[in-house]
Amino acid sequence: MLKEPTIEKLQGLRLGAMAAAWQEQQKSAEVIALSFDERFSLLVEAEWCARENKRVTRALKEAKLRLGQACIEDVQYAARRELDKAVVRQLATCRWVQEHQAVLITGATGTGKTYLACALAHQACRQGFRAYYRRAPRFFDELRLARADGSYPRLLARLARVDVLVLDDFAISPV
């Protein structure tokens, strides 16, 4: 069997991760000893993981999170933050997104409201939802500018495709 034509065909089918995994399999005697079904399963898993990673990376890039590294697993439950671990765990399921509910995070300055909001948006992106982060003053400026230059319907259409809209620093200045 010729390897190069097979690699080229996999690349042509946009199965690059599968092609790379297949090449890696050829180098390992342990993997070659596996049955066809087991090896094929490993190839499919490699392709699926690569595509899922690309999807999440793209969703996080589009979300433009202020704290892109924020994730729900790293939330600190210090007493001064007054966070209920059970509530955060329930929010991490993103059921609130599926049910089209809003989450309002309040607290004193410096308690991590932005981090928690970004972590929830990050979790939503990992679960296949679209998120978008904006500081409220900038968001309202963008809306005002869009109305003035005629791009308001286009902006609203873009916002309609978003599942999670994070408005940070809401009501910090007059609306």
Rosetta blueprint (number, residue, H / E / L):
1 M L
2 L L
3 K H
4 E H
5 P H
6 T H
7 I H
8 E H
9 K H
10 L H
11 Q H
12 G H
13 L L
14 R L
15 L L
16 G H
17 A H
18 M H
19 A H
20 A H
21 A H
22 W H
23 Q H
24 E H
25 Q H
26 Q H
27 K H
28 S L
29 A H
30 E H
31 V H
32 I H
33 A L
34 L L
35 S L
36 F H
37 D H
38 E H
39 R H
40 F H
41 S H
42 L H
43 L H
44 V H
45 E H
46 A H
47 E H
48 W H
49 C H
50 A H
51 R H
52 E H
53 N H
54 K H
55 R H
56 V H
57 T H
58 R H
59 A H
60 L H
61 K H
62 E H
63 A H
64 K L
65 L L
66 R L
67 L L
68 G L
69 Q L
70 A L
71 C L
72 I H
73 E H
74 D H
75 V L
76 Q L
77 Y L
78 A L
79 A H
80 R H
81 R H
82 E L
83 L L
84 D L
85 K H
86 A H
87 V H
88 V H
89 R H
90 Q H
91 L H
92 A H
93 T L
94 C L
95 R H
96 W H
97 V H
98 Q H
99 E L
100 H L
101 Q L
102 A L
103 V L
104 L L
105 I L
106 T L
107 G L
108 A L
109 T L
110 G L
111 T L
112 G L
113 K H
114 T H
115 Y H
116 L H
117 A H
118 C H
119 A H
120 L H
121 A H
122 H H
123 Q H
124 A H
125 C H
126 R H
127 Q L
128 G L
129 F L
130 R L
131 A E
132 Y E
133 Y E
134 R E
135 R E
136 A H
137 P H
138 R H
139 F H
140 F H
141 D H
142 E H
143 L H
144 R H
145 L H
146 A H
147 R H
148 A H
149 D H
150 G L
151 S L
152 Y H
153 P H
154 R H
155 L H
156 L H
157 A H
158 R H
159 L H
160 A H
161 R L
162 V L
163 D L
164 V E
165 L E
166 V E
167 L E
168 D E
169 D L
170 F L
171 A L
172 I L
173 S L
174 P L
175 V L
